[in-house]
Amino acid sequence: MSLKNLTTVLTIRKGSERVKNKNFKPFYKKSLLAYKIETLKKIKSIKNIIINTDSDEAIKIAKNYGVNFHKRDPYYASSKCPNSEFWAHIAENTKSEYIMFTHCTNPLIKLETYEAMVEFFEKQKENFDSFNTVTEVKEFLLLDKKPINFNINQAPNSQDLPDVIKLNFAINILPTKLMSKKKSLIGNNPYFYKIDQTEAFDINTNHDFMVAEILFKKLFSV
């Protein structure tokens, strides 16, 4: 079944700051962007993929793979643009009832996870207004030197810490109009879809890039 009202948007920025050209540099045998497009094209229920970018290189790759693209205004690709404005801009330039917002910097997400989440969305979209991936956090957290999730004088074992979850922004599905109105990926009645730490792994540093490549080779090489 094809979900004609659900569009996948992959955002690519030309000037990545912490890892230079991370979306295009060699990652195992291809680039992060190439691998992600190949994965998304295998999701049978989704037919429309848009690369939203300020990069001519990303547009060239999009054309080579036969997917759509939107040339982004430079401001919305800069560090001056806060996430809320960025998300609203993405929604306003996506002509679809629903949007699946994802990243190529999460290269360890399995095809099966995408398919399962899209299927869950289709079954539950009348009950929740956003579907957002999260991961469990079993760590001793502090803010301003004060513990958040434990008593410093009666510290539990780590497995007994409260069930805290964090948004990992690996996959987000929600109505496009809601994303535009709220300037957010989180709805008023969200469903938090748990994935493990491996699939949620996000590349932000050169060290992350190296670790992700090692894990990718182990998990996906044939």
Backbone as a chain_set.jsonl record, in Angstrom:
{"seq": "MSLKNLTTVLTIRKGSERVKNKNFKPFYKKSLLAYKIETLKKIKSIKNIIINTDSDEAIKIAKNYGVNFHKRDPYYASSKCPNSEFWAHIAENTKSEYIMFTHCTNPLIKLETYEAMVEFFEKQKENFDSFNTVTEVKEFLLLDKKPINFNINQAPNSQDLPDVIKLNFAINILPTKLMSKKKSLIGNNPYFYKIDQTEAFDINTNHDFMVAEILFKKLFSV", "coords": {"N": [[0.839, -1.189, 0.0], [0.541, 2.199, -0.844], [1.217, 5.246, 0.732], [-0.083, 8.013, -0.145], [-0.375, 10.452, 1.003], [1.731, 10.954, 2.649], [4.877, 12.284, 2.956], [8.364, 11.929, 2.761], [10.927, 13.81, 4.182], [14.201, 14.804, 3.842], [16.757, 16.533, 5.231], [19.516, 18.445, 4.229], [22.491, 20.087, 4.872], [24.771, 22.333, 3.458], [27.041, 23.447, 4.694], [28.234, 21.861, 7.04], [29.264, 22.117, 10.379], [30.774, 20.885, 12.499], [31.697, 18.419, 11.535], [33.29, 18.314, 8.68], [31.762, 18.446, 5.561], [30.185, 16.167, 6.119], [27.93, 14.836, 5.161], [28.556, 14.078, 2.607], [31.132, 13.024, 2.407], [33.277, 10.107, 2.036], [31.791, 7.209, 3.355], [32.115, 4.211, 4.526], [31.332, 2.571, 1.708], [29.973, 4.454, 0.259], [28.301, 7.656, 0.422], [26.847, 9.244, 3.354], [24.427, 10.454, 2.652], [23.77, 9.123, 0.242], [23.422, 6.459, 1.116], [21.236, 6.807, 2.857], [19.168, 7.716, 1.166], [18.899, 5.444, -0.444], [17.923, 3.608, 1.432], [15.457, 4.822, 2.199], [14.083, 4.745, -0.232], [13.4, 2.13, -0.372], [11.24, 1.789, 1.244], [8.198, 0.659, 0.89], [5.657, 1.773, 1.181], [5.939, 4.469, 0.901], [6.176, 6.956, -1.501], [7.033, 9.469, -2.179], [9.876, 11.375, -1.843], [11.731, 14.017, -0.57], [14.565, 16.004, -0.908], [15.632, 18.472, 1.045], [17.511, 21.258, 0.776], [20.488, 23.373, 0.742], [22.517, 22.788, -0.846], [24.3, 22.254, -3.813], [25.585, 19.911, -4.432], [24.086, 18.005, -3.034], [21.676, 18.243, -4.405], [22.452, 17.315, -6.913], [22.96, 14.621, -6.275], [20.383, 13.867, -5.488], [19.02, 14.092, -7.953], [20.37, 12.098, -9.374], [19.428, 9.855, -8.071], [16.787, 9.997, -8.624], [14.944, 11.341, -6.991], [12.912, 13.907, -5.435], [13.63, 17.424, -4.89], [14.178, 20.382, -2.874], [15.323, 23.613, -3.12], [16.872, 25.255, -0.615], [16.599, 28.403, 1.077], [19.473, 30.321, 1.948], [19.505, 31.378, 4.618], [17.951, 29.607, 6.144], [19.58, 27.492, 6.281], [21.561, 28.12, 7.915], [23.437, 28.664, 10.984], [22.277, 30.704, 12.31], [19.602, 30.468, 12.187], [17.041, 29.447, 14.26], [15.884, 26.237, 15.526], [13.054, 26.124, 15.675], [12.112, 27.989, 13.752], [13.276, 26.842, 11.523], [12.031, 24.291, 11.333], [9.373, 25.083, 10.884], [9.673, 26.334, 8.413], [10.459, 24.173, 6.799], [8.1, 22.645, 6.857], [6.293, 24.43, 5.653], [7.17, 24.376, 3.08], [6.636, 21.904, 2.122], [4.51, 20.022, 0.357], [2.226, 18.218, 1.414], [0.003, 16.089, 3.255], [0.899, 14.762, 5.522], [4.117, 14.518, 7.1], [7.241, 12.868, 7.098], [9.987, 13.296, 8.873], [13.385, 13.004, 8.736], [16.881, 11.984, 9.149], [20.096, 11.816, 7.522], [22.228, 11.54, 9.131], [21.755, 9.684, 10.991], [22.688, 6.875, 10.471], [22.306, 4.22, 11.149], [19.76, 3.309, 11.397], [17.433, 0.806, 10.821], [15.877, -0.508, 7.86], [13.615, -1.99, 8.451], [12.749, -0.793, 10.804], [11.939, 1.776, 10.01], [9.8, 0.962, 8.343], [8.121, -0.345, 10.188], [7.471, 1.753, 11.906], [6.139, 3.54, 10.194], [3.957, 1.935, 9.506], [2.772, 1.694, 12.039], [2.117, 4.365, 12.506], [0.166, 4.716, 10.474], [-1.887, 3.119, 11.454], [-2.475, 4.315, 13.874], [-2.855, 7.055, 13.611], [-5.14, 8.522, 14.079], [-5.327, 8.622, 16.757], [-3.096, 9.805, 17.892], [-1.126, 12.797, 17.509], [1.463, 13.185, 16.72], [4.412, 11.308, 15.992], [7.228, 10.223, 17.436], [10.605, 9.315, 17.625], [12.319, 7.943, 20.41], [14.826, 7.358, 22.965], [15.792, 5.314, 25.737], [17.129, 6.574, 28.796], [19.406, 5.703, 31.029], [21.064, 6.983, 33.111], [23.042, 8.899, 35.426], [21.876, 11.938, 36.054], [22.553, 15.434, 36.144], [21.886, 18.876, 36.914], [23.085, 22.081, 37.026], [24.82, 21.252, 39.046], [23.152, 19.787, 40.631], [21.368, 16.807, 41.359], [19.096, 15.288, 39.052], [17.536, 12.993, 38.566], [17.939, 11.249, 40.684], [18.666, 10.509, 44.141], [21.269, 11.985, 45.724], [22.404, 11.097, 48.069], [21.387, 8.628, 48.431], [21.926, 6.85, 46.258], [20.697, 4.861, 43.625], [21.149, 1.608, 41.99], [22.181, 1.712, 38.557], [20.341, 0.481, 36.816], [18.008, 0.787, 38.169], [17.246, 3.377, 38.057], [14.914, 6.069, 37.339], [12.499, 5.762, 34.644], [13.507, 7.466, 32.314], [13.237, 9.131, 29.22], [14.658, 10.241, 26.093], [14.287, 12.559, 23.438], [15.373, 11.703, 20.252], [15.25, 12.515, 17.653], [15.507, 11.017, 15.352], [13.509, 9.84, 13.71], [10.529, 11.388, 12.777], [7.077, 11.766, 12.57], [4.31, 13.561, 11.507], [1.375, 15.713, 11.133], [1.684, 17.984, 8.448], [0.686, 20.605, 8.52], [0.392, 20.993, 11.251], [3.041, 20.885, 12.108], [3.97, 23.198, 10.905], [2.369, 25.159, 12.161], [2.902, 24.851, 14.953], [5.599, 25.095, 14.894], [7.311, 23.003, 15.42], [8.377, 19.577, 15.97], [6.965, 18.034, 17.631], [3.819, 17.058, 18.613], [0.613, 17.942, 20.146], [-0.393, 15.752, 21.339], [1.6, 13.489, 21.549], [3.091, 10.386, 20.38], [5.559, 8.425, 21.725], [7.989, 6.691, 20.287], [9.929, 4.021, 20.886], [13.328, 3.383, 20.156], [16.431, 1.566, 19.924], [19.7, 2.401, 21.349], [21.683, 2.037, 19.451], [20.463, 2.244, 16.882], [19.594, 4.84, 17.145], [21.884, 6.294, 17.077], [23.682, 9.227, 16.473], [25.455, 11.279, 14.252], [27.66, 13.677, 15.151], [30.223, 14.522, 15.568], [33.694, 14.103, 14.554], [34.646, 11.809, 15.776], [32.23, 10.453, 16.27], [31.523, 9.948, 13.613], [33.507, 8.128, 12.821], [33.012, 5.976, 14.588], [30.376, 5.323, 13.872], [30.751, 4.468, 11.245], [32.268, 2.139, 11.617], [30.38, 0.563, 13.013], [28.373, 0.474, 11.085], [29.575, -0.991, 9.0], [29.743, -3.436, 10.29], [27.063, -4.074, 10.769], [25.634, -3.786, 8.362], [27.089, -4.47, 6.092], [27.538, -6.655, 3.319]], "CA": [[0.0, 0.0, 0.0], [1.289, 3.45, -0.911], [0.612, 6.344, 1.464], [0.098, 9.168, -1.012], [-0.437, 11.676, 1.791], [2.9, 11.005, 3.533], [6.116, 12.604, 2.242], [9.594, 11.9, 3.55], [11.822, 14.94, 3.947], [15.577, 14.619, 4.314], [17.387, 17.849, 5.154], [20.97, 18.409, 4.053], [23.093, 21.417, 4.897], [26.055, 22.388, 2.76], [28.168, 23.799, 5.566], [28.273, 21.222, 8.352], [30.287, 22.837, 11.119], [31.673, 20.064, 13.323], [32.306, 17.4, 10.678], [33.282, 18.939, 7.362], [31.172, 17.668, 4.456], [29.858, 14.833, 6.643], [26.881, 14.178, 4.376], [29.058, 13.698, 1.288], [32.438, 12.371, 2.461], [33.167, 8.647, 1.983], [31.332, 6.508, 4.551], [32.193, 2.841, 4.017], [31.491, 2.554, 0.254], [29.252, 5.569, -0.358], [28.132, 8.771, 1.348], [25.694, 9.13, 4.242], [23.228, 10.816, 1.902], [23.451, 8.054, -0.707], [22.884, 5.313, 1.859], [19.912, 7.105, 3.405], [18.208, 7.722, 0.064], [18.67, 4.049, -0.84], [17.05, 2.999, 2.446], [14.122, 5.409, 2.115], [13.431, 4.304, -1.466], [12.939, 0.752, -0.18], [10.002, 1.787, 2.034], [7.206, 0.466, -0.166], [4.45, 2.581, 1.381], [6.235, 5.88, 0.652], [6.588, 7.183, -2.88], [7.579, 10.814, -2.375], [11.025, 11.739, -1.017], [12.236, 15.339, -0.917], [15.808, 16.452, -0.296], [15.543, 19.909, 1.283], [18.939, 21.529, 0.901], [21.114, 24.533, 0.101], [23.722, 22.234, -1.452], [24.237, 21.783, -5.189], [26.025, 18.512, -4.425], [22.934, 17.196, -2.609], [20.71, 18.26, -5.506], [22.986, 16.407, -7.933], [22.727, 13.245, -5.806], [18.937, 13.653, -5.562], [18.693, 13.853, -9.355], [20.915, 10.787, -9.758], [18.585, 8.807, -7.49], [15.416, 10.178, -9.072], [14.054, 11.837, -5.939], [12.642, 15.334, -5.543], [14.45, 18.281, -4.043], [13.787, 21.78, -2.7], [16.508, 24.438, -2.859], [16.591, 26.024, 0.582], [17.192, 29.72, 1.245], [20.671, 30.212, 2.794], [19.258, 31.662, 6.043], [17.407, 28.416, 6.799], [20.656, 26.503, 6.348], [22.622, 28.729, 8.717], [23.331, 28.509, 12.432], [21.491, 31.83, 12.807], [18.189, 30.071, 12.159], [16.699, 28.507, 15.334], [15.163, 25.047, 15.082], [11.621, 26.369, 15.511], [11.929, 28.61, 12.437], [13.695, 25.868, 10.523], [10.985, 23.283, 11.182], [8.217, 25.72, 10.249], [10.031, 26.556, 7.011], [10.411, 22.872, 6.123], [6.69, 22.285, 6.698], [5.657, 25.349, 4.71], [7.64, 24.069, 1.725], [6.357, 20.494, 1.843], [3.109, 19.906, -0.036], [1.778, 16.876, 1.786], [-0.803, 16.12, 4.477], [1.776, 14.328, 6.616], [5.541, 14.569, 6.795], [8.177, 12.069, 7.888], [11.214, 14.068, 8.916], [14.45, 12.103, 9.179], [18.226, 12.511, 8.91], [21.086, 10.843, 7.066], [23.251, 11.422, 10.18], [21.4, 8.492, 11.782], [22.832, 5.863, 9.418], [22.15, 2.852, 11.642], [18.343, 2.942, 11.463], [17.129, -0.283, 9.905], [14.709, -0.385, 7.002], [12.479, -2.58, 9.175], [12.281, 0.172, 11.8], [11.155, 2.749, 9.252], [8.55, 0.344, 7.893], [7.276, -0.601, 11.356], [6.96, 3.027, 12.429], [5.144, 4.036, 9.235], [2.766, 1.105, 9.673], [2.158, 2.074, 13.312], [1.513, 5.671, 12.255], [-1.04, 4.55, 9.672], [-2.92, 2.522, 12.295], [-2.75, 5.095, 15.08], [-2.807, 8.499, 13.356], [-6.336, 9.174, 14.619], [-5.216, 8.638, 18.221], [-1.963, 10.648, 18.275], [-0.88, 13.789, 16.46], [2.85, 13.098, 16.252], [5.091, 10.056, 16.305], [8.604, 10.692, 17.587], [11.483, 8.297, 18.195], [13.005, 8.264, 21.656], [15.643, 6.3, 23.547], [15.839, 5.327, 27.198], [18.338, 7.126, 29.408], [19.682, 5.159, 32.362], [22.289, 7.648, 33.507], [22.906, 9.801, 36.565], [21.8, 13.252, 35.433], [22.637, 16.588, 37.023], [21.719, 20.201, 36.34], [23.633, 23.067, 37.971], [25.443, 20.475, 40.129], [22.118, 19.134, 41.431], [20.84, 15.616, 40.678], [17.755, 15.407, 38.493], [16.766, 11.745, 38.594], [18.362, 10.355, 41.764], [19.038, 11.116, 45.414], [22.72, 11.87, 45.772], [22.783, 10.405, 49.308], [20.863, 7.258, 48.36], [21.975, 6.559, 44.828], [20.32, 3.488, 43.267], [21.877, 1.02, 40.87], [21.774, 2.407, 37.339], [19.154, -0.133, 36.218], [16.838, 1.172, 38.956], [16.938, 4.781, 37.847], [13.595, 6.282, 36.714], [12.409, 5.511, 33.205], [13.626, 8.717, 31.565], [13.487, 8.967, 27.787], [15.069, 11.468, 25.422], [14.019, 12.673, 22.014], [16.61, 11.569, 19.474], [14.978, 13.166, 16.373], [15.874, 10.143, 14.239], [12.329, 9.767, 12.845], [9.373, 12.122, 13.287], [5.95, 11.775, 11.629], [3.24, 14.408, 12.018], [0.718, 16.504, 10.095], [2.523, 19.087, 7.988], [0.118, 21.867, 9.002], [0.697, 21.093, 12.681], [4.47, 21.21, 12.182], [4.089, 24.604, 10.542], [1.702, 25.991, 13.168], [3.595, 24.779, 16.235], [7.043, 25.259, 14.677], [7.86, 21.917, 16.235], [8.148, 18.209, 15.499], [6.21, 17.382, 18.684], [2.434, 17.496, 18.636], [-0.032, 18.134, 21.447], [-0.65, 14.405, 21.886], [2.601, 12.679, 20.835], [3.43, 8.998, 20.732], [7.002, 8.299, 21.757], [8.308, 5.382, 19.706], [11.26, 3.697, 21.378], [14.314, 2.629, 19.392], [17.593, 1.358, 20.786], [20.765, 3.395, 21.248], [22.446, 1.838, 18.221], [19.743, 2.846, 15.764], [19.469, 6.278, 17.39], [23.213, 6.915, 17.037], [23.683, 10.422, 15.638], [26.818, 11.743, 13.963], [27.873, 15.097, 15.4], [31.66, 14.797, 15.648], [34.529, 13.189, 13.769], [34.663, 10.541, 16.495], [30.95, 9.801, 15.96], [31.59, 9.488, 12.22], [34.355, 6.94, 12.806], [32.304, 4.896, 15.285], [29.223, 4.942, 13.06], [31.231, 3.723, 10.086], [32.63, 0.801, 12.1], [29.138, -0.151, 13.301], [27.675, 0.273, 9.818], [30.232, -2.109, 8.323], [29.411, -4.671, 11.011], [25.63, -4.358, 10.74], [24.994, -3.7, 7.042], [27.903, -4.948, 4.962], [27.185, -8.011, 2.854]], "C": [[0.873, 1.237, 0.0], [0.533, 4.541, -0.171], [0.867, 7.636, 0.683], [0.139, 10.478, -0.227], [0.73, 11.816, 2.766], [4.16, 11.2, 2.693], [7.293, 12.542, 3.203], [10.473, 13.084, 3.168], [13.159, 14.678, 4.631], [16.279, 15.964, 4.139], [18.907, 17.724, 5.145], [21.498, 19.834, 4.035], [24.486, 21.364, 4.282], [27.216, 22.574, 3.728], [28.1, 23.172, 6.935], [29.484, 21.746, 9.12], [31.275, 21.932, 11.84], [32.373, 18.953, 12.542], [32.199, 17.902, 9.245], [32.763, 17.978, 6.3], [30.707, 16.278, 4.89], [28.807, 14.101, 5.818], [27.378, 13.603, 3.059], [30.379, 12.932, 1.32], [32.267, 10.857, 2.469], [32.809, 8.053, 3.345], [31.159, 5.05, 4.141], [32.35, 2.914, 2.498], [30.844, 3.742, -0.448], [29.234, 6.744, 0.61], [26.93, 8.508, 2.253], [24.4, 9.429, 3.491], [22.821, 9.709, 0.936], [22.831, 6.853, 0.007], [21.467, 5.587, 2.355], [18.853, 7.128, 2.312], [17.883, 6.292, -0.356], [17.745, 3.343, 0.142], [15.625, 3.511, 2.31], [13.375, 4.958, 0.866], [12.909, 2.872, -1.36], [11.661, 0.673, 0.647], [8.836, 1.782, 1.044], [6.005, 1.389, -0.031], [4.682, 4.065, 1.128], [6.786, 6.056, -0.763], [7.262, 8.53, -3.092], [8.679, 11.11, -1.359], [11.534, 13.092, -1.507], [13.543, 15.597, -0.171], [15.719, 17.967, -0.178], [16.945, 20.399, 1.63], [19.338, 22.876, 0.303], [22.323, 24.102, -0.717], [23.497, 21.766, -2.887], [24.655, 20.323, -5.298], [24.868, 17.598, -4.044], [21.881, 17.134, -3.706], [21.159, 17.328, -6.619], [22.731, 14.953, -7.55], [21.244, 12.916, -5.873], [18.51, 13.337, -6.994], [19.173, 12.484, -9.81], [20.051, 9.645, -9.242], [17.111, 8.958, -7.877], [14.453, 10.585, -7.981], [13.936, 13.353, -6.064], [13.569, 16.138, -4.634], [13.828, 19.668, -3.956], [15.033, 22.566, -2.345], [16.179, 25.415, -1.729], [17.288, 27.383, 0.562], [18.37, 29.63, 2.219], [20.425, 30.466, 4.28], [18.818, 30.417, 6.78], [18.398, 27.255, 6.821], [21.797, 27.01, 7.223], [22.393, 28.486, 10.202], [22.56, 29.661, 13.068], [20.014, 31.476, 12.912], [17.892, 29.094, 13.291], [15.861, 27.352, 14.801], [13.687, 25.325, 14.825], [11.32, 27.009, 14.149], [12.242, 27.628, 11.315], [12.598, 24.851, 10.264], [9.749, 23.872, 10.499], [8.471, 25.924, 8.757], [9.961, 25.257, 6.207], [8.958, 22.489, 5.845], [6.011, 23.145, 5.639], [6.063, 25.069, 3.263], [7.476, 22.596, 1.365], [4.868, 20.336, 1.576], [2.634, 18.48, 0.191], [0.962, 16.983, 3.068], [0.043, 15.765, 5.697], [3.228, 14.364, 6.146], [6.294, 13.585, 7.692], [9.537, 12.751, 7.775], [12.318, 13.186, 9.497], [15.802, 12.656, 8.737], [19.157, 11.421, 8.381], [22.218, 10.691, 8.088], [22.874, 10.388, 11.23], [21.489, 7.29, 10.845], [22.533, 4.435, 9.858], [20.689, 2.439, 11.82], [18.05, 1.888, 10.4], [15.896, 0.033, 9.058], [13.467, -0.887, 7.735], [11.907, -1.616, 10.21], [11.462, 1.264, 11.138], [9.793, 2.161, 8.887], [7.596, 0.115, 9.052], [6.675, 0.69, 11.898], [5.921, 3.628, 11.499], [3.847, 3.245, 9.355], [2.026, 1.464, 10.958], [1.463, 3.429, 13.183], [0.192, 5.524, 11.518], [-2.195, 4.004, 10.517], [-3.376, 3.448, 13.42], [-2.854, 6.604, 14.853], [-4.054, 9.239, 13.824], [-6.249, 9.326, 16.132], [-4.091, 9.533, 18.73], [-1.689, 11.632, 17.145], [0.588, 13.945, 16.089], [3.443, 11.789, 16.742], [6.587, 10.353, 16.28], [9.465, 9.622, 18.24], [12.191, 8.829, 19.438], [13.888, 7.086, 22.047], [15.637, 6.444, 25.063], [17.179, 5.874, 27.68], [18.454, 6.577, 30.819], [21.042, 5.698, 32.807], [22.007, 8.589, 34.676], [23.015, 11.243, 36.054], [21.824, 14.364, 36.472], [22.408, 17.871, 36.234], [22.145, 21.222, 37.388], [24.133, 22.387, 39.248], [24.429, 19.77, 41.037], [21.553, 17.942, 40.671], [19.402, 15.825, 40.224], [16.919, 14.155, 38.744], [17.231, 10.758, 39.657], [18.667, 11.187, 43.007], [20.527, 10.911, 45.617], [23.212, 11.131, 47.022], [22.273, 8.973, 49.364], [20.792, 6.83, 46.893], [21.614, 5.106, 44.541], [21.315, 2.897, 42.274], [21.337, 1.644, 39.578], [20.506, 1.823, 36.721], [17.868, 0.248, 36.954], [16.525, 2.665, 38.874], [15.568, 4.933, 37.189], [13.649, 6.082, 35.2], [12.35, 6.827, 32.439], [13.877, 8.387, 30.094], [13.938, 10.309, 27.211], [14.654, 11.41, 23.966], [15.332, 12.561, 21.266], [16.469, 12.145, 18.06], [15.415, 12.332, 15.166], [14.744, 10.024, 13.219], [11.193, 10.529, 13.524], [8.299, 12.144, 12.216], [4.833, 12.597, 12.254], [2.555, 15.146, 10.871], [1.57, 17.717, 9.728], [2.002, 20.431, 8.489], [0.414, 22.068, 10.481], [2.164, 21.467, 12.895], [4.696, 22.687, 11.876], [3.53, 25.517, 11.634], [2.467, 26.019, 14.48], [5.085, 25.099, 16.126], [7.82, 24.216, 15.482], [7.603, 20.583, 15.55], [7.274, 17.431, 16.478], [4.804, 17.941, 18.724], [1.911, 17.713, 20.043], [-0.302, 16.811, 22.148], [0.307, 13.426, 21.205], [2.636, 11.227, 21.282], [4.942, 8.875, 20.643], [7.386, 6.85, 21.434], [9.753, 5.033, 20.063], [12.089, 2.928, 20.347], [15.567, 2.513, 20.25], [18.695, 2.384, 20.482], [21.57, 3.257, 19.965], [21.755, 2.512, 17.048], [19.637, 4.368, 15.909], [20.789, 7.019, 17.253], [23.253, 8.044, 16.018], [25.108, 10.936, 15.47], [26.906, 13.258, 14.137], [29.347, 15.483, 15.381], [32.415, 13.828, 14.748], [34.617, 11.823, 14.438], [33.377, 9.765, 16.23], [30.977, 9.197, 14.562], [32.371, 8.185, 12.13], [33.648, 5.747, 13.436], [31.133, 4.393, 14.452], [29.639, 4.112, 11.853], [31.613, 2.296, 10.469], [31.376, -0.036, 12.346], [28.371, -0.463, 12.018], [28.254, -0.91, 9.063], [29.814, -3.437, 8.954], [27.949, -5.068, 10.805], [25.047, -4.497, 9.338], [25.814, -4.214, 5.887], [27.511, -6.378, 4.606], [28.319, -8.588, 2.029]], "O": [[1.839, 1.319, 0.758], [-0.657, 4.746, -0.412], [1.911, 8.269, 0.839], [0.627, 11.492, -0.727], [0.718, 12.703, 3.62], [4.472, 10.384, 1.826], [7.22, 13.045, 4.324], [10.731, 13.33, 1.99], [13.23, 14.375, 5.822], [16.381, 16.473, 3.023], [19.496, 16.997, 5.944], [21.017, 20.679, 3.281], [25.271, 20.457, 4.559], [28.256, 21.929, 3.591], [27.921, 23.889, 7.92], [30.589, 21.812, 8.583], [32.481, 22.177, 11.801], [33.508, 18.591, 12.852], [31.111, 17.905, 8.668], [33.25, 16.857, 6.157], [30.818, 15.319, 4.126], [28.798, 12.87, 5.781], [26.722, 12.752, 2.457], [30.714, 12.254, 0.348], [31.212, 10.365, 2.87], [33.445, 8.357, 4.354], [30.178, 4.695, 3.488], [33.424, 3.292, 2.029], [31.13, 4.008, -1.615], [30.062, 6.816, 1.517], [26.097, 7.652, 1.956], [23.397, 8.739, 3.673], [21.636, 9.392, 0.829], [21.831, 6.3, -0.45], [20.599, 4.716, 2.285], [17.752, 6.613, 2.509], [16.721, 5.965, -0.596], [16.881, 2.568, -0.266], [14.682, 2.72, 2.306], [12.154, 4.803, 0.903], [12.077, 2.449, -2.162], [11.057, -0.396, 0.746], [8.535, 2.808, 0.433], [5.394, 1.752, -1.036], [3.73, 4.846, 1.138], [7.739, 5.386, -1.161], [7.981, 8.717, -4.073], [8.434, 11.096, -0.153], [11.742, 13.292, -2.703], [13.617, 15.43, 1.047], [15.728, 18.67, -1.188], [17.508, 20.008, 2.653], [18.625, 23.442, -0.527], [23.068, 24.941, -1.223], [22.596, 20.967, -3.144], [24.151, 19.584, -6.144], [24.681, 16.543, -4.65], [21.263, 16.09, -3.916], [20.337, 16.625, -7.208], [22.335, 14.145, -8.391], [20.874, 11.811, -6.271], [17.724, 12.416, -7.22], [18.472, 11.787, -10.543], [19.945, 8.597, -9.881], [16.283, 8.132, -7.495], [13.276, 10.227, -8.025], [14.756, 13.999, -6.716], [14.205, 15.595, -3.73], [13.063, 20.081, -4.828], [15.726, 22.236, -1.383], [15.32, 26.285, -1.873], [18.419, 27.505, 0.092], [18.273, 28.926, 3.224], [21.067, 29.838, 5.122], [19.248, 30.177, 7.909], [18.09, 26.171, 7.317], [22.868, 26.407, 7.269], [21.288, 28.143, 10.623], [22.225, 29.597, 14.25], [19.266, 32.121, 13.647], [18.444, 27.994, 13.291], [15.212, 27.468, 13.762], [13.124, 24.815, 13.857], [10.373, 26.607, 13.473], [11.559, 27.593, 10.292], [12.265, 24.574, 9.111], [9.149, 23.231, 9.637], [7.579, 25.709, 7.936], [9.468, 25.24, 5.079], [8.621, 22.063, 4.74], [5.242, 22.639, 4.823], [5.372, 25.48, 2.33], [8.097, 22.103, 0.423], [4.054, 20.501, 2.484], [2.64, 17.651, -0.718], [1.204, 17.873, 3.882], [-0.077, 16.378, 6.758], [3.519, 14.253, 4.955], [6.021, 13.482, 8.887], [10.15, 12.772, 6.707], [12.198, 12.683, 10.614], [15.868, 13.668, 8.038], [19.027, 10.252, 8.744], [23.073, 9.818, 7.938], [23.569, 10.226, 12.233], [20.457, 6.738, 10.462], [22.509, 3.529, 9.025], [20.405, 1.355, 12.331], [18.381, 2.063, 9.228], [14.993, 0.748, 9.493], [12.398, -0.281, 7.65], [10.702, -1.626, 10.464], [10.405, 1.641, 11.645], [8.759, 2.794, 9.1], [6.395, 0.351, 8.923], [5.512, 0.719, 12.301], [4.92, 4.172, 11.965], [2.76, 3.82, 9.311], [0.797, 1.532, 10.971], [0.356, 3.617, 13.687], [-0.8, 6.145, 11.899], [-3.348, 4.384, 10.315], [-4.522, 3.377, 13.865], [-2.934, 7.359, 15.822], [-4.029, 10.463, 13.953], [-7.02, 10.083, 16.723], [-4.127, 9.974, 19.879], [-1.975, 11.355, 15.98], [0.921, 14.758, 15.226], [3.033, 11.24, 17.765], [7.145, 10.693, 15.236], [9.104, 9.081, 19.285], [12.6, 9.989, 19.505], [13.733, 5.975, 21.542], [15.497, 7.543, 25.601], [18.218, 5.664, 27.055], [17.681, 6.951, 31.702], [22.03, 4.966, 32.87], [20.872, 9.017, 34.884], [24.092, 11.705, 35.675], [21.206, 14.261, 37.532], [22.7, 17.943, 35.04], [21.626, 21.229, 38.504], [23.91, 22.864, 40.361], [24.793, 19.225, 42.079], [21.286, 18.041, 39.474], [18.599, 16.453, 40.914], [15.742, 14.245, 39.091], [16.956, 9.563, 39.555], [18.892, 12.395, 42.932], [20.994, 9.774, 45.676], [24.321, 10.597, 47.026], [22.671, 8.196, 50.232], [19.727, 6.496, 46.375], [22.178, 4.204, 45.161], [22.205, 3.589, 41.78], [20.178, 2.052, 39.516], [19.687, 2.557, 36.167], [16.77, 0.058, 36.431], [15.626, 3.15, 39.561], [15.104, 3.998, 36.537], [14.699, 6.215, 34.571], [11.29, 7.248, 31.977], [14.637, 7.474, 29.773], [13.641, 11.37, 27.762], [14.667, 10.349, 23.342], [16.301, 13.244, 21.601], [17.463, 12.253, 17.342], [15.663, 12.873, 14.088], [14.979, 10.098, 12.013], [10.93, 10.333, 14.711], [8.575, 12.503, 11.071], [4.45, 12.359, 13.399], [3.088, 15.202, 9.763], [2.11, 18.393, 10.604], [2.793, 21.304, 8.846], [0.66, 23.192, 10.918], [2.482, 22.276, 13.768], [5.517, 23.342, 12.517], [4.144, 26.524, 11.986], [2.664, 27.086, 15.062], [5.751, 25.343, 17.131], [8.829, 24.509, 16.123], [6.742, 20.465, 14.679], [6.882, 16.299, 16.195], [4.612, 19.15, 18.854], [2.668, 17.672, 21.013], [-0.424, 16.747, 23.371], [-0.119, 12.621, 20.376], [2.261, 10.89, 22.405], [5.538, 9.183, 19.611], [7.136, 5.928, 22.21], [10.688, 5.681, 19.591], [11.622, 1.959, 19.748], [15.744, 3.278, 21.198], [18.628, 3.124, 19.5], [22.085, 4.247, 19.445], [22.381, 3.264, 16.302], [19.596, 5.091, 14.913], [20.814, 8.249, 17.307], [22.906, 7.855, 14.852], [25.868, 11.015, 16.435], [26.31, 14.02, 13.376], [29.678, 16.654, 15.194], [31.849, 12.858, 14.245], [34.659, 10.797, 13.758], [33.419, 8.558, 15.993], [30.513, 8.076, 14.35], [31.953, 7.248, 11.448], [33.675, 4.643, 12.893], [30.917, 3.187, 14.336], [28.951, 3.159, 11.483], [31.319, 1.353, 9.735], [31.308, -1.197, 11.942], [27.789, -1.539, 11.884], [27.51, -1.742, 8.543], [29.565, -4.423, 8.261], [27.633, -6.251, 10.681], [24.082, -5.234, 9.135], [25.282, -4.381, 4.789], [27.197, -7.192, 5.474], [28.22, -9.716, 1.547]]}, "num_chains": 1, "name": "protein.A"}
